Amino acid sequence: MTERRTPQRPLALWRALPLLLCLWGARAVAAPEVPPAPEAMPVVWVADVGLAPEAAALPPRAGGLLGRLRRAGFAPVALPLPDGPELAAVAHTLRDQITARLGERPFFAIGHGLGGTALAAAAPDLPGLRGWVGLGAPLGHGGATGAAQAWFAAVARAPQAGWPTWGAARFAGQPLSRLLMTRPGLRPDLRAAWLAQPVPPIPAALLAAVAAAQQGPTPQANAGLRGLAARPDVPVLAVMAVADGLWPVWQCDPVTLGLTRAAGEATVARRVLTRADGTPELGHLDLLIHPAALDHVHDPVVATLRGWVAAAAEAQALRGQ
């Protein structure tokens, strides 16, 4: 007796669509990035104290801020934060490193925390600088938060450590991640990538100088703000978070600290992340590595850079008429 088999019907296309979309999305995420063209606009990137430049490639699957920049056609140039007895010395070292890499080519600069401050302080000596972006970058020192004071104390006790180590430690009665990240419950893959980050040398001399400057009751303009003031031709974007426990808005806001521009000079833009505006509460490290930063920080930054490129091209076309 022969067993009868019911012929299998092909899977309807509409039923297979979700699977196809998932496969396509996974391939799109995992696709290798195309190297930037030789003429691509460089973007110098400097991370905060205790962070390797590669931290800007988190979250891992999305490629972070560096991945966003590459896909937008820019050419990131990642540099470590140098050490020095004061911001001016650190700015001079950065100037030499950038000049050695780029010469006088036009470029944008993005810095996180003191990385942004150092880039701003170097602005007067960087003729190729065409725009500055600070992510929680202090432009004034003084009025330090309790979290910042605890952080300085932790660095003094363990200067060889870095954010991944500090993030797993306890001091001031709380895990550091709760002081500086409003969302400490990171996904397992992101947490593993975060803890695997290399720990660069800590700029102990710079931190000692900053810690001393932070003792004042109210913020006073630092070398970063003075550097931007000396370059009225350079547009500025300051991204700040109300929930930033390390460098709060009142230390990062260029307008509050006195940076003004006359008519016809480059713009000074501010982006303040606050729950009242419908954006999630992001702490200092969240600005760089949290998945929510992709939509609320990284994409707006890339859009701003594109706007600066378009504005420069338009101005050049008008001069050529």
N, C-alpha and C positions, 0 to 999 in steps of 0.2 A: 504494500500500500504506500503510495507516494504522498509525502507530506505537502500540503498546499501552503504556499507562502503568499502573504498579502504584499503586493508590490508597494514599495515605499515611495511616497510622493516627495518631490523636492520641497525643501523648506521654503515657505513663502518669503519673498524678499522683505516684506514689512516686518516679519518676525525676526529676521536675521539682522535687521538694521541696527538695533542697539549693540549687538556684538561687533559689527563692522565699525561702528563709531568708536567703540572702546579700543579696538585694535589700532584704528587710525590715530586716535589720540595718544596712545602709548608710543606709537612710532614717532609721532610729531614731537613728543617730549624728549624721547631718547635720541632723536636725530642729531648727528654731530653738527657743531656750529661751523659755518663757512668762515674761513679766515677773512679779516677785513681787507678791503682793497688797499693798495699802497697809498692811494691819495685820501684814504679815510681820515676824518678829523680825529686827532688823538684826544683822549680824555685821561688826564693824570688823576690817579686815585690813591689816596693816602688814608689808611685806617687809624683808628684811635689807639691809645696806649694799650699794650697787651694783646692786640689783635694782629694776626698775620694778614697781609693784603688779600690772601685767598679767602678770607671770611666773607668777602663780598660776593662769592660764588654760591652762597647759601640763600635759600633752601636748595639742596643738591639737585633735584630733578629739574627745577625751573632755571637753574643757573644763576639765580640771584641778580643783583644789580649789574654785575659784569656781563652776564648772559644777555640781559636786556639791552645793554649798550651795544654789544656786538651785533645782535640781531637788528638793531636800528641803524647799523652801518658805521658805528664809531669804532675806534681802535683804542681800547683801554690800555693804559700804562700804569701798572701797579707798583707803588714804591712803599717801603717801610717808613715808619716815623723815626727820624733820627733823634739822637740825644744831644743835649747841650745845656749850658748853665742858665739859659734864658731863651725865650721865644725867638729873639732876633738871631741868635746863633743857630738855632734849629732851622730858621727860615733861610739862612745863608747856605747851609748844607743842602737843603732841598733845592734851592736855586741851582747849585752846582750839579746836582744829580739830574734835574730836569733839562738843564742846558746840554749836559753830556748826551742825553738820550734824544733830544728833539732839536737842539740848536735854537733857532728863532722861528721854528714852525708855529703857526697858530694852534692853540689847543684850549680845551676847557679843563677846569680843575674841580674835583669833587673830594671832599674830605669829611670823615666821620669824627666827631668829638675834637680832640686836640689836633688830629690830622687836618681837619678843615681850618682850624685856627692858624696852624703853621703855614698852610698854603696861602691864607689871606695875608699873613705877615710878609710873605715872600713876594706878594703881588707887585710892589714897585720895581723889583729887579727882574721881572719876567715880562719882557716886551711882547712875547707871543701869547700871553694870557688873553683870552677872549670872553671869559665868563667864569664865575665862581659859584659853587653850590656847597653849602654847609649843612650836614645832617647832625643836628644836635651839637653844633660847633660853637663853643663859647667865644664871644667877642668882647666880653667884659668879665673881670674877676672880682669876687667879693660876694658876700651874702650866701655862702655855701650852704647847701642843704645838709641835714643830718646824714643822709645816705652818702653824700660826697665826702664828708669828714670821716665816716667809717671806712670808706673805700681808700682814702689816703692812708689811714692807719693800717689797713690790711696790706697795702703795697709796701709800706715801710717795714712790716714784719716779714713779708715774703716777696721780696722784689723779683726773685727768679720765677715766680708763678705768673700765670696769665689768666685771661678771662675763663677759659674752660676749667682751670683749677679753682679759681675763686668762686666760680658759679656753683661748684659742688661743696664748697666749704661754708662754715657758719662763723659769723662774727657779728657783733652788735646784737646778738640774740636772734638773728634771722638769717636764712640763706641769702646770699648775695643776690640770687636771681629774683627774689621777692622785692629787693630794694631797687633794682635797676631794670627788671623786666616785669611788666604787669601781667604777663601770661606765662608763668613758669612751666606750665604743662606742655612741653614741646612734644611733637610726634616722635615716636621711637627712631625713625630714620634721621630726622633732623637733629635729635639729641645726640645720636651716635656720631653724625658728621661734625657736630659742634665740639664734642669732647675729643675728636680726633684732630682738631686744628693744631698746627704747629704753634709753639709759643715763642715769639720773637724776644730778643733782649729788651728789658724794660728800661726806658729812658729815665733812670733814677734822678739825674741832675735836673732834667726838665720838670719832673713831677715835684721835686723839692721846691723849685722856684714857684710853680703854680700853687702848691699848697700854702706857701707863705703869702702869695698874693690873695688867696681866698680868705684870709683872716679878716679882711675889712668887712664892715657891716652892709655896705651897698656896693653893687657892681660898678667898677670903673673901667673905661675903655682900655683894652689891651693892645698889643702890637698888631693883632689881627684886624681890629677895627681901623686902626691908623693906616694899615697897609691898604685896605679897601678904599679909605677916604682919599688916599694919594693916587688912586686910579679911577677917576670919574668916568672913564671910557669903558670900564668893565661892568657888565650887568651882574647883579647879585640875586641869588635865591637862597633864603634861609629857611630850612625846614626844621620845625621845632615841635615838640610834643609836650602837652600839659602834664602828662604822666611821667615825663622823664625825671627820674630821681637823681641823676648825676649832674646834668647840665640843663637846668630848667629854662623856661622861656625867657625870664628876665635877664639871663646871662647870654642868651643867644640872639636876641632880637636886635638887629642893627639899627632899626628906627628908634626904638626906645633908648638905645645907647648913644644916639646922636648922629647917625650916618644920614646925611641929607644930600640930595642931588638937585642941581639947578635944571631949569628947562633946557631940553636938548641933550642932556647928559644921559648916561645909561641908567636903566631902571633898577630899583631895589624892590624885590618882591619878597613876600613873607607867606609861608604856608604853616599855619598852626594847627596841629592835629588835636582835636578835642571832641569829646562825645557829643557836645552841643551841636557840632557841625555834621554829625552823622558818621564820623570816622571812628574806628576802634581806638581804645586807649592803648597806646604803644609806649613802652619805656625806652631807655637809651639803646639797649642792644636790639630791641624789637625793630627799631628804625632800619636796621641792617638785615637781620636774619629771620624775622618772623614772616610766615607765609602771607599775612595780611599786608605786610609792607610792599609786596609786589604790586598791588593795585593802588595803595594809598600813598606810597612814597616813590618807588622805583619808576613806575610808569609816568607819573607826573613830572619827575625829574627829566626823564628822557624826552617827554613832550616839550619841556622848557628848552632843552638843548636844541631840539629841532627848530623851535621858534627863534632862537638866537641865530642859528645858521641862516634861516630864511630872512631875518631882518638884516643881517650883514650882507647877504646877496642883493637884497633890494637896495640897500644904501649904496653898494658898489655900482649897481646899474644906474642909479640916479646920478652918481658922480661922473659916469661915463657918457651921459647924454650931453 
